[in-house]
Amino acid sequence: MDATAVPGAARPLARADGWIVAPPLRTAPALRLFCLPYAAGAASVYASWSGALGKQVEICPIQYPGRQTRWRESPHRRLEPLVDALASALGDELNVPYALFGHSMGSVVAFELARELRQRGAGEPHVLFVSGGRAPRLRHEQPRIHNQPDAVVVDRLRELGGLPGEVDDEPELLTLLMPAIRADFAVCETYEYHPEPPLTCPVVAFAGTEDREVPPKRMAPWAEETTGPFIRYVLPGDHLFLQPSQTALLDIIRVALTPRLPPRT
């Protein structure tokens, strides 16, 4: 969870019916990178990415309902309606090529979003980046906790490293955030993989060296989801390695996207 995922936080300009939390660039980018947060996370997870990939790539952090700028909205408890709503909202943002990045829960959201947009005729992402999320055809091995008592849900969130101390110390705040947290766990725990023709775009996967939740071997089967190139990187860190390894991760993303961009004039 992002420590700023609370009501009353700063509210950046929202686009796409509130799904994108970022001001539009003054000129159309060459490519948009839509960034999907992890369970109990929010768009602010990617706030520091703004501008990190150069002027040609626009970072578009995605905000799920039920948190930060959308905390009054009901969160989605199943993946299919979440992806359907997001795909519809992004319609006007697909006037330029796009790529997808998702961490943990965000990786399967990104994957199913890529398949949904392909089905709608919008084309596949130029690159699908999946980070810290088990390959979709693998079974969910952890016990289901989305319908368990609050203490069980909170303990699981602590185990994943996703509960900031300032939230843990404020029971009232934690109670306010609990519906969104439970909904995200429900999305992950009820997801069912349905075979479709594989994607054709490159898939770039990231894993953490110390990630006990999704070790590198559980990222390898992502290769089966594309007929295009697949490469896996293992970066230092635990399940939330995208924060301490941000510089290396962004460097890899930049290199992967560069061949997809038009030459500079």
Residue, then its C-alpha position, 0 to 999 in steps of 0.5 A: m500500500d502507498a502511504t498516501a493512499v488516503p482520503g484528503a491526499a493531494r489530487p492531481l489532474a485525473r483523466a479517463d474518467g479518473w483512471i489516469v492520475a497525471p496531467p497530459l503532456r503539452t504535445a502528443p507523446a510517441l508512446r504511453l506507458f500505463c502503469l498498474p499498481y499492486a494490491a492495496g496500492a494506488a497511482s501514487v506508487y508511480a509518481s516518481w516515474s514521471g519524466a523518467l523515460g524521456k519526453q517521448v514516453e508519457i507515464c500514465p499511473i492508473q488509479y483503481p476505484g476505492r482509494q486516493t482520488r477515487w476513494r468514494e467509489s466502490p472498488h472492484r472485487r473481480l478482475e473481469p469488470l475491472v478490466d472491462a471498465l478500464a479498457s472502456a475508459l482508456g479509449d481516447e488515450l489509445n490514439v498513440p502506441y501504448a505499453l503496459f506495466g503492472h506489479s503483482m496484482g497489476s501484472v495480471v490486470a495488465f495481461e488481461l487488459a492487453r487481451e481485452l484491448r486486442q479483442r476490441g480492435a485496439g491492438e496489443p501493447h508494444v511491450l507488456f512489462v510484468s513485475g512480481g506477479r505469478a504467471p497467469r496460468l499458475r494456480h494461486e497457492q496462498p490461502r484465500i483471505h479476502n473474506q477473513p477477519d480484518a486481523v488476518v487481512v492486515d497480517r497478510l499485508r504486513e507479510l507482503g511489506g505493503l502496510p506503512g507504519e503510519v497506516d498501521d498506527e491509525p486504526e480508523l484509517l486502516t478501517l477506512l481503507m479495508p474495503a479496497i484492500r479486501a477487494d484487491f485480494a478478492v480480485c487476485e484470489t478469484y481470478e481464473y485463467h482462460p486460454e486464448p491465442p498468445l500475445t505477439c508482443p514482447v513480454v519483459a518480466f521482473a522478479g525479486t531476488e528475495d521475493r518469497e511470494v513470487p520467486p523468479k521461477r514463478m515468473a518464467p511461465w510468462a514466456e508461454e503467453t506470447t509468441g514474441p520475445f520474452i526476457r526475465y530480469v531478477l533484481p535485488g529486493d523482496h516482493l516490493f523490489l520495484q521501489p529499491s530497484q527503481t533505477a535499474l528497472l526504469d533503465i531496463i524499461r527505457v531500453a526495451l521501449t527505445p526500439r519502439l519509438p520513432p527516431r529523434t529529429 
